Amino acid sequence: MGVGKSTVGQLLAERLGTGYRDTDDDIVAAQGRTIAEIFVEEGEAAFRAIEKQAVREALAGHDGVLALGGGAVLDQDTRELLAGQRVAYLSMDVEEAVKRTGLNAARPLLAINPRKQWRELMEARRNLYEAVATAVVATDGRTPEEVTQAALDALELKEA
């Protein structure tokens, strides 16, 4: 959350001369409501089922840069689909997250005690992110352009 996946994803796509797609955007477009609304109206389990399908469809139908929501890797099937793909895990610490997002209530999983919730989410997810990642790219204190270059280098990708 707030790590810059959309910004960096778009910059990567531009530099690689390919398309960009974000599964969170796909979900919002298909559902006609925000992710926060889906969480409130249907709960996290329903959202994760929608997310799983969105990721499956995006991986099958898009060959450019694909940004996934932070919880997508919670699903074992999704992790298996990511195997063999070039995956960059954009990492940051909690202080950077506070600076970037303010850890505001618009993020449903951070509505109560945001710093504590963020730390708990990262503790639960970090090993999953690292397991699917081809490369881990730290974003702390870096501009989007610097993160993009680090991702290109780490993934050994050539610009178009």
N, CA, C and O of each residue as an XYZ file, in Angstrom:
640
protein
N       0.832     -1.182      0.000
C       0.000      0.000      0.000
C       0.873      1.240      0.000
O       1.679      1.442      0.908
N       0.711      2.065     -1.016
C       1.458      3.311     -1.088
C       2.906      3.161     -1.483
O       3.670      4.125     -1.418
N       3.297      1.975     -1.890
C       4.696      1.729     -2.224
C       5.082      2.342     -3.582
O       6.265      2.505     -3.878
N       4.087      2.674     -4.390
C       4.357      3.277     -5.693
C       4.201      2.322     -6.849
O       4.735      2.566     -7.931
N       3.470      1.223     -6.639
C       3.362      0.218     -7.705
C       2.735      0.778     -8.970
O       3.150      0.421    -10.072
N       1.747      1.645     -8.833
C       1.107      2.209    -10.026
C       2.046      3.153    -10.751
O       2.189      3.071    -11.971
N       2.681      4.041    -10.021
C       3.604      5.001    -10.633
C       4.787      4.285    -11.263
O       5.124      4.536    -12.420
N       5.410      3.404    -10.515
C       6.577      2.684    -11.024
C       6.163      1.747    -12.157
O       6.883      1.616    -13.147
N       5.015      1.099    -12.017
C       4.527      0.221    -13.078
C       4.343      0.962    -14.398
O       4.722      0.465    -15.459
N       3.764      2.144    -14.321
C       3.569      2.946    -15.533
C       4.905      3.384    -16.128
O       5.085      3.355    -17.345
N       5.837      3.788    -15.272
C       7.168      4.180    -15.760
C       7.891      2.991    -16.386
O       8.531      3.133    -17.427
N       7.793      1.828    -15.762
C       8.406      0.626    -16.338
C       7.826      0.324    -17.715
O       8.562      0.049    -18.663
N       6.506      0.379    -17.815
C       5.858      0.096    -19.095
C       6.333      1.067    -20.174
O       6.621      0.662    -21.301
N       6.412      2.344    -19.823
C       6.894      3.342    -20.789
C       8.313      3.032    -21.232
O       8.616      3.056    -22.425
N       9.179      2.742    -20.276
C      10.591      2.501    -20.602
C      10.797      1.183    -21.348
O      11.771      1.029    -22.086
N       9.886      0.242    -21.156
C       9.981     -1.042    -21.863
C       9.207     -1.038    -23.181
O       9.303     -1.979    -23.969
N       8.437      0.034    -23.412
C       7.648      0.114    -24.639
C       6.519     -0.902    -24.674
O       6.243     -1.490    -25.719
N       5.870     -1.112    -23.545
C       4.795     -2.099    -23.454
C       3.607     -1.504    -22.706
O       3.659     -0.358    -22.259
N       2.548     -2.279    -22.573
C       1.348     -1.808    -21.891
C       1.455     -1.942    -20.381
O       2.302     -2.664    -19.855
N       0.572     -1.223    -19.702
C       0.491     -1.261    -18.241
C      -0.930     -1.608    -17.844
O      -1.890     -1.155    -18.469
N      -1.058     -2.412    -16.806
C      -2.377     -2.792    -16.299
C      -2.276     -2.970    -14.787
O      -1.260     -3.442    -14.277
N      -3.334     -2.588    -14.078
C      -3.388     -2.703    -12.629
C      -4.651     -3.480    -12.277
O      -5.752     -3.075    -12.648
N      -4.501     -4.588    -11.568
C      -5.670     -5.411    -11.252
C      -6.640     -4.690    -10.320
O      -7.840     -4.964    -10.360
N      -6.154     -3.781     -9.485
C      -7.069     -2.992     -8.654
C      -7.986     -2.153     -9.542
O      -9.185     -2.058     -9.279
N      -7.433     -1.546    -10.587
C      -8.242     -0.764    -11.541
C      -9.251     -1.669    -12.248
O     -10.398     -1.278    -12.465
N      -8.820     -2.875    -12.605
C      -9.719     -3.833    -13.259
C     -10.912     -4.147    -12.360
O     -12.053     -4.205    -12.819
N     -10.630     -4.350    -11.074
C     -11.687     -4.692    -10.124
C     -12.677     -3.542     -9.992
O     -13.889     -3.756    -10.039
N     -12.170     -2.328     -9.828
C     -13.039     -1.154     -9.687
C     -13.912     -0.994    -10.931
O     -15.109     -0.729    -10.821
N     -13.318     -1.155    -12.108
C     -14.077     -1.008    -13.357
C     -15.156     -2.087    -13.482
O     -16.290     -1.793    -13.861
N     -14.805     -3.321    -13.165
C     -15.762     -4.429    -13.298
C     -16.877     -4.360    -12.259
O     -18.023     -4.709    -12.546
N     -16.544     -3.918    -11.075
C     -17.511     -3.901     -9.979
C     -18.315     -2.601     -9.913
O     -19.393     -2.569     -9.319
N     -17.801     -1.536    -10.515
C     -18.491     -0.256    -10.464
C     -18.500      0.374     -9.084
O     -19.394      1.157     -8.760
N     -17.510      0.037     -8.270
C     -17.392      0.599     -6.921
C     -15.941      0.461     -6.473
O     -15.168     -0.300     -7.054
N     -15.589      1.201     -5.440
C     -14.211      1.180     -4.965
C     -13.919     -0.110     -4.211
O     -14.825     -0.842     -3.810
N     -12.643     -0.361     -4.032
C     -12.234     -1.525     -3.262
C     -12.706     -1.387     -1.820
O     -13.156     -2.360     -1.214
N     -12.605     -0.183     -1.271
C     -13.092      0.046      0.094
C     -14.581     -0.286      0.209
O     -15.014     -0.869      1.204
N     -15.357      0.082     -0.797
C     -16.794     -0.230     -0.778
C     -17.031     -1.738     -0.824
O     -17.922     -2.245     -0.143
N     -16.253     -2.446     -1.611
C     -16.390     -3.905     -1.677
C     -16.097     -4.514     -0.303
O     -16.827     -5.390      0.162
N     -15.026     -4.046      0.342
C     -14.683     -4.537      1.676
C     -15.821     -4.306      2.652
O     -16.200     -5.212      3.394
N     -16.369     -3.097      2.656
C     -17.431     -2.743      3.605
C     -18.709     -3.520      3.319
O     -19.343     -4.035      4.240
N     -19.091     -3.609      2.041
C     -20.364     -4.223      1.668
C     -20.328     -5.749      1.691
O     -21.325     -6.384      2.037
N     -19.190     -6.344      1.325
C     -19.142     -7.800      1.181
C     -18.101     -8.494      2.039
O     -18.169     -9.708      2.231
N     -17.143     -7.747      2.555
C     -16.102     -8.324      3.389
C     -14.857     -8.703      2.616
O     -14.847     -8.745      1.386
N     -13.806     -8.978      3.373
C     -12.517     -9.268      2.752
C     -12.532    -10.561      1.942
O     -11.935    -10.614      0.867
N     -13.195    -11.594      2.429
C     -13.198    -12.875      1.705
C     -13.798    -12.718      0.313
O     -13.274    -13.267     -0.657
N     -14.888    -11.974      0.212
C     -15.510    -11.743     -1.096
C     -14.582    -10.938     -1.995
O     -14.453    -11.223     -3.186
N     -13.936     -9.930     -1.416
C     -13.000     -9.144     -2.218
C     -11.865    -10.020     -2.723
O     -11.489     -9.929     -3.892
N     -11.316    -10.866     -1.860
C     -10.178    -11.713     -2.275
C     -10.582    -12.661     -3.404
O      -9.763    -12.950     -4.276
N     -11.803    -13.142     -3.410
C     -12.272    -14.003     -4.508
C     -12.339    -13.203     -5.815
O     -11.952    -13.700     -6.872
N     -12.826    -11.979     -5.734
C     -12.883    -11.100     -6.909
C     -11.467    -10.798     -7.394
O     -11.187    -10.823     -8.593
N     -10.586    -10.514     -6.449
C      -9.188    -10.193     -6.781
C      -8.498    -11.378     -7.450
O      -7.777    -11.207     -8.433
N      -8.719    -12.571     -6.920
C      -8.103    -13.777     -7.484
C      -8.483    -13.932     -8.959
O      -7.630    -14.219     -9.798
N      -9.756    -13.743     -9.265
C     -10.213    -13.861    -10.648
C      -9.617    -12.758    -11.524
O      -9.226    -13.009    -12.664
N      -9.548    -11.543    -10.990
C      -8.981    -10.425    -11.748
C      -7.515    -10.679    -12.081
O      -7.073    -10.398    -13.195
N      -6.771    -11.201    -11.136
C      -5.353    -11.494    -11.371
C      -5.217    -12.603    -12.405
O      -4.391    -12.509    -13.314
N      -6.018    -13.648    -12.273
C      -5.971    -14.762    -13.232
C      -6.224    -14.250    -14.660
O      -5.491    -14.592    -15.588
N      -7.260    -13.434    -14.819
C      -7.598    -12.896    -16.142
C      -6.499    -11.981    -16.668
O      -6.160    -12.031    -17.851
N      -5.946    -11.150    -15.801
C      -4.898    -10.230    -16.232
C      -3.633    -10.979    -16.648
O      -3.017    -10.640    -17.658
N      -3.246    -11.986    -15.881
C      -2.059    -12.758    -16.249
C      -2.260    -13.504    -17.566
O      -1.314    -13.672    -18.336
N      -3.473    -13.945    -17.823
C      -3.760    -14.677    -19.063
C      -3.873    -13.747    -20.269
O      -3.568    -14.148    -21.392
N      -4.311    -12.507    -20.041
C      -4.623    -11.640    -21.174
C      -3.764    -10.409    -21.352
O      -4.071     -9.563    -22.192
N      -2.684    -10.287    -20.576
C      -1.847     -9.086    -20.654
C      -0.391     -9.504    -20.624
O       0.016    -10.272    -19.752
N       0.397     -9.009    -21.563
C       1.808     -9.400    -21.586
C       2.753     -8.252    -21.272
O       3.957     -8.361    -21.500
N       2.221     -7.157    -20.752
C       3.059     -6.022    -20.364
C       3.308     -6.015    -18.870
O       3.357     -7.063    -18.227
N       3.466     -4.816    -18.328
C       3.684     -4.637    -16.897
C       2.335     -4.740    -16.186
O       1.366     -4.087    -16.573
N       2.287     -5.559    -15.151
C       1.055     -5.782    -14.401
C       1.297     -5.477    -12.930
O       2.202     -6.041    -12.315
N       0.492     -4.588    -12.370
C       0.560     -4.264    -10.950
C      -0.539     -5.019    -10.226
O      -1.690     -5.027    -10.661
N      -0.176     -5.657     -9.113
C      -1.141     -6.405     -8.320
C      -1.370     -5.705     -6.992
O      -0.478     -5.044     -6.461
N      -2.573     -5.859     -6.466
C      -2.873     -5.349     -5.133
C      -2.033     -6.063     -4.092
O      -1.592     -7.192     -4.304
N      -1.815     -5.402     -2.969
C      -0.941     -5.925     -1.932
C      -1.343     -7.263     -1.343
O      -0.490     -7.988     -0.831
N      -2.622     -7.608     -1.401
C      -3.076     -8.872     -0.836
C      -3.190     -9.999     -1.837
O      -3.550    -11.116     -1.466
N      -2.895     -9.737     -3.090
C      -3.070    -10.756     -4.130
C      -2.258    -12.019     -3.849
O      -2.699    -13.124     -4.163
N      -1.077    -11.857     -3.261
C      -0.208    -13.014     -3.020
C      -0.669    -13.887     -1.857
O      -0.070    -14.929     -1.592
N      -1.722    -13.475     -1.164
C      -2.251    -14.315     -0.082
C      -2.819    -15.620     -0.622
O      -2.889    -16.615      0.099
N      -3.220    -15.618     -1.877
C      -3.837    -16.789     -2.492
C      -2.769    -17.713     -3.088
O      -1.953    -17.286     -3.905
N      -2.785    -18.971     -2.675
C      -1.806    -19.948     -3.159
C      -1.866    -20.103     -4.679
O      -0.821    -20.170     -5.327
N      -3.066    -20.162     -5.260
C      -3.191    -20.298     -6.714
C      -2.546    -19.118     -7.435
O      -1.898    -19.293     -8.467
N      -2.724    -17.927     -6.893
C      -2.113    -16.744     -7.489
C      -0.598    -16.838     -7.402
O       0.100    -16.529     -8.367
N      -0.089    -17.259     -6.261
C       1.368    -17.411     -6.139
C       1.894    -18.411     -7.166
O       2.961    -18.206     -7.745
N       1.152    -19.487     -7.391
C       1.573    -20.471     -8.393
C       1.553    -19.873     -9.797
O       2.433    -20.161    -10.608
N       0.547    -19.038    -10.089
C       0.491    -18.382    -11.395
C       1.659    -17.423    -11.611
O       2.091    -17.209    -12.744
N       2.164    -16.853    -10.532
C       3.280    -15.909    -10.626
C       4.625    -16.612    -10.785
O       5.607    -15.989    -11.188
N       4.672    -17.899    -10.473
C       5.917    -18.653    -10.623
C       6.360    -18.602    -12.083
O       5.560    -18.825    -12.992
N       7.602    -18.315    -12.292
C       8.126    -18.237    -13.649
C       7.966    -16.875    -14.303
O       8.493    -16.646    -15.392
N       7.248    -15.969    -13.655
C       7.105    -14.602    -14.153
C       8.209    -13.749    -13.539
O       8.752    -14.091    -12.488
N       8.538    -12.644    -14.192
C       9.441    -11.672    -13.581
C       8.602    -10.796    -12.664
O       7.724    -10.060    -13.112
N       8.890    -10.891    -11.377
C       8.103    -10.188    -10.365
C       9.024     -9.321     -9.525
O      10.009     -9.800     -8.963
N       8.692     -8.038     -9.448
C       9.418     -7.126     -8.572
C       8.565     -6.841     -7.348
O       7.409     -6.435     -7.464
N       9.136     -7.055     -6.195
C       8.490     -6.703     -4.924
C       9.065     -5.351     -4.520
O      10.249     -5.244     -4.202
N       8.228     -4.326     -4.533
C       8.644     -2.992     -4.117
C       8.443     -2.904     -2.607
O       7.314     -2.991     -2.123
N       9.519     -2.733     -1.875
C       9.444     -2.744     -0.416
C       9.644     -1.347      0.163
O      10.250     -0.474     -0.459
N       9.111     -1.161      1.379
C       9.351      0.071      2.135
C       9.074     -0.207      3.605
O       8.390     -1.168      3.958
N       9.629      0.668      4.464
C       9.376      0.493      5.889
C       8.184      1.343      6.315
O       7.668      2.141      5.533
N       7.754      1.168      7.551
C       6.537      1.826      8.026
C       6.659      3.350      8.013
O       5.684      4.044      7.727
N       7.840      3.873      8.317
C       7.990      5.339      8.325
C       7.803      5.912      6.925
O       7.212      6.980      6.762
N       8.299      5.214      5.929
C       8.096      5.646      4.542
C       6.619      5.554      4.183
O       6.088      6.427      3.497
N       5.952      4.492      4.649
C       4.516      4.325      4.385
C       3.717      5.479      4.978
O       2.778      5.979      4.358
N       4.094      5.895      6.176
C       3.410      7.023      6.817
C       3.588      8.282      5.983
O       2.630      9.020      5.754
N       4.815      8.529      5.527
C       5.079      9.720      4.711
C       4.268      9.712      3.425
O       3.726     10.738      3.016
N       4.189      8.554      2.795
C       3.543      8.467      1.482
C       2.020      8.442      1.543
O       1.351      9.074      0.726
N       1.483      7.720      2.501
C       0.027      7.528      2.507
C      -0.669      8.174      3.675
O      -1.885      8.365      3.649
N       0.092      8.517      4.711
C      -0.535      8.981      5.934
C      -1.255      7.840      6.631
O      -1.863      8.036      7.683
N      -1.190      6.639      6.046
C      -1.898      5.464      6.558
C      -3.330      5.828      6.914
O      -3.792      5.646      8.041
N      -4.010      6.350      5.902
C      -5.364      6.876      6.146
C      -6.445      5.807      6.097
O      -6.221      4.684      5.644
N      -7.618      6.188      6.575
C      -8.746      5.264      6.689
C      -9.352      4.876      5.349
O     -10.211      3.995      5.307
N      -8.933      5.504      4.252
C      -9.433      5.105      2.939
C      -8.904      3.714      2.563
O      -9.378      3.104      1.605
N      -7.946      3.234      3.305
C      -7.409      1.898      3.082
C      -8.082      0.975      4.102
O      -7.772      1.043      5.292
N      -8.983      0.129      3.656
C      -9.838     -0.624      4.582
C      -9.108     -1.479      5.608
O      -9.587     -1.635      6.731
N      -7.976     -2.026      5.248
C      -7.272     -2.883      6.197
C      -6.488     -2.092      7.236
O      -5.902     -2.671      8.151
N      -6.477     -0.758      7.094
C      -5.722      0.079      8.023
C      -6.609      1.040      8.794
O      -6.122      2.032      9.337
N      -7.885      0.762      8.847
C      -8.838      1.702      9.430
C      -8.637      1.919     10.927
O      -8.911      3.009     11.428
N      -8.168      0.910     11.650
C      -7.984      1.021     13.097
C      -6.497      0.829     13.399
O      -5.904     -0.168     12.988
N      -5.898      1.778     14.113
C      -4.482      1.741     14.481
C      -3.614      1.445     13.256
O      -3.020      0.371     13.166
N      -3.536      2.380     12.322
C      -2.877      2.134     11.037
C      -1.428      1.662     11.110
O      -1.053      0.749     10.375
N      -0.612      2.246     11.964
C       0.797      1.820     12.032
C       0.909      0.354     12.475
O       1.651     -0.431     11.885
N       0.172      0.012     13.505
C       0.195     -1.368     14.005
C      -0.335     -2.323     12.938
O       0.248     -3.381     12.703
N      -1.431     -1.953     12.300
C      -2.025     -2.799     11.257
C      -1.056     -2.969     10.090
O      -0.913     -4.070      9.559
N      -0.389     -1.885      9.687
C       0.563     -1.964      8.572
C       1.685     -2.929      8.918
O       2.054     -3.783      8.112
N       2.228     -2.785     10.134
C       3.315     -3.684     10.552
C       2.853     -5.141     10.551
O       3.574     -6.025     10.090
N       1.651     -5.385     11.067
C       1.135     -6.761     11.106
C       0.904     -7.315      9.704
O       1.208     -8.477      9.432
N       0.364     -6.478      8.812
C       0.174     -6.918      7.427
C       1.517     -7.274      6.791
O       1.640     -8.300      6.123
N       2.512     -6.428      7.001
C       3.817     -6.690      6.400
C       4.465     -7.938      6.990
O       5.089     -8.715      6.266
N       4.324     -8.133      8.284
C       4.882     -9.348      8.897
C       4.223    -10.597      8.316
O       4.884    -11.614      8.105
N       2.922    -10.514      8.061
C       2.190    -11.664      7.521
C       2.466    -11.886      6.038
O       2.390    -13.014      5.551
N       2.783    -10.819      5.326
C       2.901    -10.915      3.868
C       4.327    -10.917      3.327
O       4.570    -11.450      2.245
N       5.259    -10.340      4.047
C       6.616    -10.153      3.513
C       7.189    -11.448      2.946
O       7.751    -11.443      1.850
N       7.056    -12.558      3.675
C       7.621    -13.813      3.175
C       6.937    -14.257      1.881
O       7.575    -14.869      1.024
N       5.643    -13.955      1.731
C       4.935    -14.302      0.493
C       5.426    -13.434     -0.660
O       5.648    -13.929     -1.765
N       5.593    -12.135     -0.399
C       6.128    -11.236     -1.425
C       7.508    -11.719     -1.876
O       7.791    -11.806     -3.071
N       8.350    -12.028     -0.907
C       9.708    -12.454     -1.239
C       9.717    -13.799     -1.965
O      10.570    -14.038     -2.819
N       8.777    -14.670     -1.629
C       8.715    -15.985     -2.270
C       8.372    -15.885     -3.761
O       8.878    -16.669     -4.564
N       7.522    -14.935     -4.133
C       7.138    -14.814     -5.544
C       8.048    -13.865     -6.316
O       8.013    -13.830     -7.546
N       8.860    -13.096     -5.596
C       9.663    -12.057     -6.243
C      10.898    -12.611     -6.935
O      11.619    -13.454     -6.400
N      11.110    -12.112     -8.129
C      12.377    -12.327     -8.822
C      13.404    -11.368     -8.236
O      14.589    -11.686     -8.147
N      12.930    -10.184     -7.836
C      13.801     -9.144     -7.284
C      13.041     -8.345     -6.235
O      11.841     -8.104     -6.366
N      13.760     -7.936     -5.190
C      13.216     -7.041     -4.177
C      13.859     -5.679     -4.411
O      15.082     -5.555     -4.460
N      13.008     -4.655     -4.556
C      13.501     -3.309     -4.829
C      13.030     -2.384     -3.711
O      11.834     -2.138     -3.558
N      13.980     -1.876     -2.936
C      13.654     -0.942     -1.859
C      13.269      0.408     -2.463
O      13.924      0.902     -3.381
N      12.200      0.994     -1.934
C      11.724      2.281     -2.452
C      11.987      3.434     -1.492
O      11.823      4.596     -1.862
N      12.390      3.127     -0.276
C      12.591      4.160      0.744
C      13.575      5.234      0.265
O      14.694      4.931     -0.148
N      13.134      6.487      0.331
C      14.000      7.606     -0.005
C      14.360      7.721     -1.473
O      15.239      8.506     -1.829
N      13.713      6.969     -2.321
C      14.009      6.997     -3.764
C      12.864      7.642     -4.524
O      11.702      7.560     -4.127
N      13.220      8.283     -5.622
C      12.201      8.828     -6.515
C      11.617      7.681     -7.337
O      12.231      6.619     -7.439
N      10.438      7.885     -7.922
C       9.886      6.846     -8.801
C      10.847      6.469     -9.934
O      10.937      5.300    -10.308
N      11.549      7.437    -10.467
C      12.506      7.163    -11.544
C      13.655      6.282    -11.058
O      14.101      5.384    -11.772
N      14.134      6.545     -9.832
C      15.206      5.720     -9.272
C      14.731      4.300     -9.010
O      15.467      3.344     -9.255
N      13.518      4.155     -8.517
C      12.952      2.825     -8.266
C      12.772      2.083     -9.592
O      13.055      0.889     -9.692
N      12.301      2.802    -10.596
C      12.115      2.196    -11.919
C      13.434      1.680    -12.467
O      13.500      0.561    -12.976
N      14.482      2.483    -12.368
C      15.792      2.042    -12.855
C      16.295      0.854    -12.059
O      16.856     -0.081    -12.629
N      16.100      0.879    -10.741
C      16.524     -0.247     -9.906
C      15.766     -1.519    -10.284
O      16.342     -2.607    -10.298
N      14.481     -1.384    -10.587
C      13.686     -2.550    -10.996
C      14.164     -3.094    -12.344
O      14.302     -4.305    -12.518
N      14.411     -2.207    -13.280
C      14.937     -2.641    -14.583
C      16.242     -3.400    -14.409
O      16.437     -4.462    -15.001
N      17.133     -2.850    -13.594
C      18.427     -3.493    -13.361
C      18.254     -4.834    -12.660
O      18.852     -5.828    -13.073
N      17.448     -4.873    -11.610
C      17.259     -6.086    -10.824
C      16.605     -7.202    -11.626
O      16.928     -8.377    -11.453
N      15.688     -6.824    -12.499
C      14.988     -7.813    -13.319
C      15.734     -8.114    -14.621
O      15.316     -8.963    -15.409
N      16.848     -7.400    -14.831
C      17.666     -7.565    -16.036
C      16.835     -7.358    -17.299
O      16.868     -8.161    -18.231
N      16.084     -6.249    -17.298
C      15.250     -5.897    -18.444
C      15.911     -4.770    -19.224
O      16.544     -3.885    -18.647
N      15.756     -4.814    -20.520
C      16.320     -3.788    -21.404
C      15.216     -2.845    -21.843
O      14.099     -3.262    -22.148
N      15.559     -1.551    -21.867
C      14.593     -0.560    -22.322
C      14.357     -0.677    -23.817
O      15.233     -1.098    -24.574
N      13.148     -0.294    -24.227
C      12.799     -0.352    -25.653
C      13.482      0.767    -26.410
O      13.311      0.885    -27.624
